[in-house]
Amino acid sequence: MDDLKIRQKCEDMIAYGYVAVRQFPKVERHVLAQEVRTTMWAILRLIIITNKRYHKKTTMQDLDAELDLLRSQIRISMELKYLPFAKYEVWSHHVDEIGRMIGGWFRSLA
């Protein structure tokens, strides 16, 4: 049941991310914004794959790495002033919540 909750949280994060990325400058829409969108979809894909796999450990490590990459991309977007601090806070809260859920999921496997 936890995997369904994490999937819904990830979908909510993607929906918020799309709104936040829309206000990036035109120059960055096809570079950094596309990378962020690709990373968010990769996280959702890995959540679904992890749920379906029997041996989940390596896929969960990939999922954790993608989540860390997304954190860095969001932080860089804020530092470059493409993302207002308020949106950065909300978005990073979504990402941290997913990270906590992944950690709990990982601990339940051990």
BELNOR-V158717 format. One record per residue. N is the residue number from 1. PHI is phi in whole degrees, 0 to 359 (NA if undefined). OMEGA is omega in degrees with one decimal (999 if undefined). D_LAST is the distance of its C-alpha to the last C-alpha in Angstrom with 2 decimals. Layout:
n->N phi->PHI omega->OMEGA d_last->D_LAST
n->N phi->PHI omega->OMEGA d_last->D_LAST
This chain:
n->1 phi->NA omega->-180.0 d_last->17.67
n->2 phi->298 omega->-178.5 d_last->15.76
n->3 phi->295 omega->177.1 d_last->16.12
n->4 phi->291 omega->177.5 d_last->19.83
n->5 phi->294 omega->-179.4 d_last->20.13
n->6 phi->293 omega->177.3 d_last->18.63
n->7 phi->296 omega->178.9 d_last->20.99
n->8 phi->295 omega->178.0 d_last->23.89
n->9 phi->297 omega->179.2 d_last->23.18
n->10 phi->294 omega->178.0 d_last->23.17
n->11 phi->296 omega->176.0 d_last->26.41
n->12 phi->296 omega->179.1 d_last->27.91
n->13 phi->295 omega->178.3 d_last->27.09
n->14 phi->296 omega->178.9 d_last->28.74
n->15 phi->299 omega->178.6 d_last->31.75
n->16 phi->293 omega->-179.5 d_last->32.17
n->17 phi->298 omega->178.7 d_last->31.72
n->18 phi->297 omega->178.1 d_last->34.48
n->19 phi->293 omega->-178.3 d_last->36.83
n->20 phi->292 omega->-177.2 d_last->36.10
n->21 phi->288 omega->-178.7 d_last->36.54
n->22 phi->300 omega->-177.6 d_last->39.84
n->23 phi->264 omega->173.1 d_last->41.57
n->24 phi->296 omega->176.5 d_last->40.79
n->25 phi->298 omega->-176.5 d_last->44.04
n->26 phi->303 omega->-179.5 d_last->45.45
n->27 phi->298 omega->-174.9 d_last->44.97
n->28 phi->266 omega->-176.7 d_last->41.18
n->29 phi->298 omega->-177.0 d_last->40.62
n->30 phi->259 omega->179.8 d_last->40.29
n->31 phi->241 omega->-177.1 d_last->38.37
n->32 phi->295 omega->-179.5 d_last->35.89
n->33 phi->298 omega->178.8 d_last->35.82
n->34 phi->293 omega->177.1 d_last->35.09
n->35 phi->298 omega->178.7 d_last->32.26
n->36 phi->297 omega->179.0 d_last->30.69
n->37 phi->298 omega->179.0 d_last->31.15
n->38 phi->298 omega->179.3 d_last->29.70
n->39 phi->294 omega->178.8 d_last->26.55
n->40 phi->297 omega->179.4 d_last->26.15
n->41 phi->292 omega->177.5 d_last->26.59
n->42 phi->295 omega->177.6 d_last->24.10
n->43 phi->296 omega->178.1 d_last->21.43
n->44 phi->299 omega->178.9 d_last->22.37
n->45 phi->300 omega->-179.2 d_last->22.44
n->46 phi->291 omega->175.7 d_last->18.91
n->47 phi->297 omega->-179.5 d_last->17.65
n->48 phi->294 omega->179.7 d_last->19.55
n->49 phi->296 omega->180.0 d_last->18.47
n->50 phi->299 omega->179.9 d_last->14.72
n->51 phi->297 omega->-176.2 d_last->15.43
n->52 phi->275 omega->-175.3 d_last->17.39
n->53 phi->281 omega->174.5 d_last->15.26
n->54 phi->279 omega->176.0 d_last->13.47
n->55 phi->262 omega->-169.0 d_last->11.42
n->56 phi->264 omega->-167.0 d_last->10.47
n->57 phi->301 omega->-176.8 d_last->9.02
n->58 phi->292 omega->178.4 d_last->12.64
n->59 phi->293 omega->177.8 d_last->14.18
n->60 phi->292 omega->176.0 d_last->12.03
n->61 phi->294 omega->175.1 d_last->13.14
n->62 phi->297 omega->178.5 d_last->16.60
n->63 phi->298 omega->178.6 d_last->16.42
n->64 phi->296 omega->179.0 d_last->15.67
n->65 phi->294 omega->178.3 d_last->18.55
n->66 phi->296 omega->179.4 d_last->20.87
n->67 phi->295 omega->177.4 d_last->20.32
n->68 phi->294 omega->176.1 d_last->21.24
n->69 phi->298 omega->178.6 d_last->24.25
n->70 phi->298 omega->177.2 d_last->25.34
n->71 phi->303 omega->-179.8 d_last->25.26
n->72 phi->295 omega->-179.8 d_last->27.51
n->73 phi->297 omega->179.9 d_last->29.82
n->74 phi->293 omega->179.6 d_last->30.32
n->75 phi->296 omega->178.4 d_last->31.01
n->76 phi->296 omega->177.6 d_last->33.48
n->77 phi->301 omega->179.2 d_last->35.16
n->78 phi->291 omega->-179.7 d_last->35.75
n->79 phi->295 omega->178.1 d_last->37.03
n->80 phi->277 omega->178.0 d_last->39.42
n->81 phi->68 omega->174.7 d_last->40.69
n->82 phi->275 omega->-175.6 d_last->39.83
n->83 phi->232 omega->177.7 d_last->37.69
n->84 phi->297 omega->-176.1 d_last->39.00
n->85 phi->300 omega->-179.1 d_last->36.98
n->86 phi->297 omega->178.0 d_last->36.71
n->87 phi->291 omega->176.7 d_last->35.13
n->88 phi->299 omega->179.6 d_last->32.84
n->89 phi->299 omega->-178.5 d_last->31.65
n->90 phi->296 omega->-178.1 d_last->31.04
n->91 phi->296 omega->179.6 d_last->29.34
n->92 phi->292 omega->174.3 d_last->27.05
n->93 phi->296 omega->176.3 d_last->26.17
n->94 phi->301 omega->-177.3 d_last->25.11
n->95 phi->294 omega->178.9 d_last->23.01
n->96 phi->296 omega->178.2 d_last->21.40
n->97 phi->297 omega->176.9 d_last->20.59
n->98 phi->295 omega->177.8 d_last->18.88
n->99 phi->298 omega->177.2 d_last->16.97
n->100 phi->295 omega->178.7 d_last->15.78
n->101 phi->293 omega->177.1 d_last->14.75
n->102 phi->296 omega->178.2 d_last->12.81
n->103 phi->299 omega->177.4 d_last->11.02
n->104 phi->295 omega->178.3 d_last->10.25
n->105 phi->298 omega->-180.0 d_last->9.24
n->106 phi->295 omega->179.3 d_last->6.85
n->107 phi->295 omega->-179.1 d_last->5.37
n->108 phi->291 omega->179.4 d_last->5.64
n->109 phi->280 omega->-175.0 d_last->3.81
n->110 phi->283 omega->999 d_last->0.00
